[in-house]
Amino acid sequence: VQLQASGGGLVQAGGSLRLSCAASGRTFSRDTVAWFRQTPGKDREFVAAIFRANGGPYYVDSVKGRFTMSRDNAKNTVYLQMNDLKPEDTAVYSCAAGRNLILSSITKSVGYTHWGQGTQVTVSS
């Protein structure tokens, strides 16, 4: 499966963006799908995931109540709606998919076998 992420941009603090991750090559409705983010010099950070067909979504504490992850199986696409953005949300966001993850491992990037290219999100103060 190939993943294509889009939707990043520059936004002021308090604003919103919606990221999309479109899959091609096969359906990924049964995959665990996640969003990670990374800033220069830091490790990749888990943001959100949907476990297999419909478990969760699960979020890192820092985005709970502000970000919403969803999937549209008809479009073979997952989304990350980001509201009330903060400067500390600035990062390159990447989507990832994998078929063989267990729930306890969804926050770890190592279990994901397919990655989209990153999309830059910049939040100005």
C-alpha positions, 0 to 999 in steps of 0.5 A, a space after each residue: 500500500 502507498 500512502 499520500 499525506 496532505 493538508 499541512 500548512 501555516 496557521 495561526 495559534 488557535 486555528 485548524 487544519 485537516 490532514 488527509 492520508 490517502 491509500 492506494 494499491 490495496 484497501 487498508 480498512 483493516 490496518 492499524 493506521 496512525 499519525 506521527 509527528 517529528 521536529 528537528 532533533 527530536 524523536 518521532 512522536 505518536 499523535 493518534 491511531 485507529 487500531 485495526 478496523 475500528 478500535 479507538 481512536 487513541 491519542 497522545 495526551 497533548 492533543 486530546 480534546 483538540 485533534 480527531 482522527 477518523 477513517 473513510 473506508 469508501 475513500 480509503 483515506 484517514 483524516 486528522 482534524 486538528 483544532 485549537 492548534 498551538 505553536 508546539 504542534 509545529 512538526 512534520 506529520 506522517 501517516 503510517 499503516 500496519 497490519 500486525 500491530 497489537 494494541 500495546 504497540 500502536 504508539 511505537 513507530 517500529 511496528 508500522 510497515 508503510 509510511 506516507 511522506 510527511 506534511 509540514 504543519 507550522 503554527 505561528 504564535 
